[in-house]
Amino acid sequence: MRIVKPASEILQTTLDPLGLLAEAGSTCYTSDPDSNEEFVARVMRKGHELVIEHASATVRIICDRGVSHEIVRHRLASYSQESTRYCNYSKGRFGKQITVIEPCFFPPGSEKYRAWYCACATAEREYFNLLAAGARPEQARSVLPNSLKTETVMTANMREWRHFFKLRTAKAAHPQMREIAIPLLGTFKKFVPVLFEDITC
């Protein structure tokens, strides 16, 4: 069994998001903006976020299955996710082991961490036992834990990314969700600050 940390990366974005947003948004207004950034900032201050739906970003997220179930609830997005139905973790591509995401809330060496580790190891063992007994991967997956690592590619427009970050970086969000969302928000703030600088964690 392999234990990894969650991760995320931007795979692709609208080539010139501020240029596109200013171009699209200026269709609605008669005045020419001083700059693309100032135009978008003005639109944001007025709360006219419909304009920012014209730009988008695609992100790869590596997290556990439990967190992925929350991510895919954002309906104004498109997803491609690793399939436990068709992936056979006993094959060489997966190192003949399952990979799990280490929980950020159980300190290594603690009794809680030990219980989590034992549960995941037991699930791995029984998964392989089921496969050895002739079960198909889609059947054997029923014993896999929520901690199982999954990869999800998510594409959404910038308005939906704002919604995502407002919900998923909030203090009430699940700790493992925040572990993904807060660093990803930092990446978006560097990429297009005017769209995300007002969102705080």
C-alpha positions in Angstrom: 0.0 0.0 0.0 1.3 3.4 -1.0 0.5 6.6 1.0 0.6 9.9 -0.7 -0.4 13.6 -0.1 -3.1 15.3 -2.2 -2.1 17.6 -5.0 -3.4 19.8 -7.8 -2.2 21.6 -10.9 -3.7 23.8 -13.6 -3.5 21.9 -16.9 -4.9 24.6 -19.2 -6.7 27.9 -19.2 -8.2 30.4 -21.5 -5.1 31.8 -23.3 -5.7 35.5 -22.4 -8.5 35.5 -19.8 -8.5 39.2 -19.1 -8.4 40.1 -22.8 -11.3 37.7 -23.5 -13.3 38.9 -20.6 -12.8 42.6 -21.5 -13.7 41.8 -25.1 -16.8 39.9 -24.2 -17.8 42.4 -21.5 -17.3 45.5 -23.5 -20.1 44.3 -25.8 -22.5 45.3 -22.9 -21.0 48.7 -22.3 -20.3 51.8 -24.5 -17.1 53.0 -22.7 -13.7 51.7 -23.5 -11.7 50.5 -20.5 -8.3 51.9 -19.5 -7.0 48.4 -19.4 -8.4 44.8 -19.5 -7.6 44.4 -15.8 -9.3 47.6 -14.9 -12.4 46.7 -16.9 -12.6 43.3 -15.3 -12.0 44.8 -11.8 -14.9 47.3 -12.5 -17.2 44.5 -13.6 -16.3 42.5 -10.4 -16.9 45.5 -8.2 -20.4 45.9 -9.7 -21.1 42.2 -9.1 -21.6 41.5 -12.9 -20.0 38.0 -12.7 -21.9 36.7 -15.7 -19.1 38.3 -17.8 -16.4 36.1 -16.3 -18.1 32.9 -17.4 -16.4 33.4 -20.8 -13.0 32.3 -19.4 -12.2 28.8 -18.0 -9.6 26.7 -16.5 -8.9 22.9 -16.4 -7.3 21.4 -13.3 -6.0 18.0 -12.3 -6.9 17.1 -8.7 -5.4 14.2 -6.8 -7.4 13.5 -3.6 -9.2 10.7 -1.9 -12.6 9.3 -3.1 -14.5 11.0 -0.3 -13.2 14.4 -1.3 -13.8 13.7 -5.0 -17.5 13.0 -4.2 -17.8 16.6 -2.9 -15.9 18.1 -5.9 -18.1 16.5 -8.5 -21.2 18.1 -6.9 -20.3 21.3 -8.6 -22.6 20.9 -11.5 -21.4 23.8 -13.7 -18.3 21.9 -14.5 -17.0 18.9 -16.6 -15.2 16.0 -15.1 -13.0 13.0 -16.0 -12.2 10.7 -13.1 -10.2 7.6 -12.5 -12.6 4.6 -12.6 -12.5 2.0 -9.9 -14.7 -0.1 -12.1 -12.2 -0.5 -14.9 -8.9 0.1 -13.0 -7.4 -3.2 -11.7 -5.0 -2.3 -8.9 -3.4 -5.7 -9.0 -1.9 -4.9 -12.4 1.7 -3.6 -12.9 0.6 -0.1 -13.8 -0.5 0.5 -10.2 2.5 -1.3 -8.7 0.2 -4.2 -7.6 -1.0 -2.1 -4.7 -3.6 0.5 -3.8 -2.6 4.1 -3.2 -4.3 6.1 -0.4 -4.3 9.7 0.6 -2.8 10.4 4.0 -5.4 12.1 6.3 -4.2 15.5 7.4 -6.2 15.3 10.7 -4.5 12.1 12.1 -0.9 12.7 13.3 1.4 9.9 12.1 2.2 7.6 15.1 -1.1 8.4 16.8 -3.6 5.7 17.7 -6.1 7.2 15.2 -3.5 7.1 12.4 -2.7 3.4 13.3 -6.5 2.5 13.1 -6.8 4.3 9.8 -3.7 2.5 8.4 -4.9 -0.9 9.5 -8.3 -0.3 8.0 -6.8 0.6 4.6 -4.3 -2.3 4.7 -7.2 -4.7 5.4 -9.2 -3.2 2.6 -6.3 -3.7 0.2 -5.8 -7.3 1.3 -9.4 -8.2 0.9 -9.6 -6.4 -2.5 -6.8 -8.6 -3.8 -8.4 -11.7 -2.2 -11.6 -11.0 -4.1 -9.7 -10.6 -7.4 -7.8 -13.8 -6.7 -11.2 -15.5 -6.1 -12.4 -14.5 -9.5 -14.2 -11.2 -8.8 -14.0 -8.5 -11.4 -12.5 -5.2 -10.5 -16.0 -3.6 -10.6 -17.1 -6.1 -7.9 -13.9 -6.1 -5.8 -14.0 -2.3 -5.5 -16.8 -2.5 -3.0 -14.3 -3.0 -0.2 -12.0 -0.1 -1.2 -11.8 2.8 1.3 -12.8 6.4 0.9 -9.1 7.1 1.4 -8.3 5.5 -2.0 -6.4 8.0 -4.2 -8.2 9.2 -7.3 -7.4 11.6 -10.0 -10.0 14.0 -11.4 -9.7 16.5 -14.2 -12.2 19.4 -13.7 -13.0 22.1 -16.2 -15.1 25.1 -15.1 -15.6 28.7 -16.0 -14.1 31.4 -13.8 -17.4 32.2 -12.2 -17.8 28.6 -11.1 -14.2 28.5 -9.8 -15.0 31.5 -7.6 -18.1 29.6 -6.3 -15.9 26.5 -5.7 -13.3 28.4 -3.8 -15.8 30.3 -1.7 -17.3 27.0 -0.5 -14.3 24.8 -0.4 -11.8 27.1 1.4 -14.3 28.1 4.1 -13.5 27.1 7.6 -16.6 24.9 7.7 -15.3 22.8 4.7 -13.9 19.4 5.2 -10.2 19.6 6.3 -9.1 17.4 3.3 -11.1 19.6 0.9 -9.4 22.7 2.3 -6.0 20.9 2.0 -6.7 20.9 -1.8 -8.6 24.1 -2.3 -6.5 26.6 -0.4 -3.2 26.0 -2.3 -5.2 25.8 -5.6 -6.8 29.2 -4.8 -3.3 30.6 -4.3 -2.4 29.4 -7.8 -5.5 31.0 -9.3 -4.7 34.3 -7.4 -1.3 34.3 -9.0 -2.7 33.6 -12.4 -5.6 36.1 -12.5 -5.5 38.1 -9.2 -8.4 40.4 -10.1 -10.8 37.5 -10.2 -9.8 35.8 -6.9 -8.0 38.3 -4.7 -11.2 39.0 -2.7 -11.6 35.4 -1.6 -10.0 34.7 1.8 -9.7 31.5 3.7 
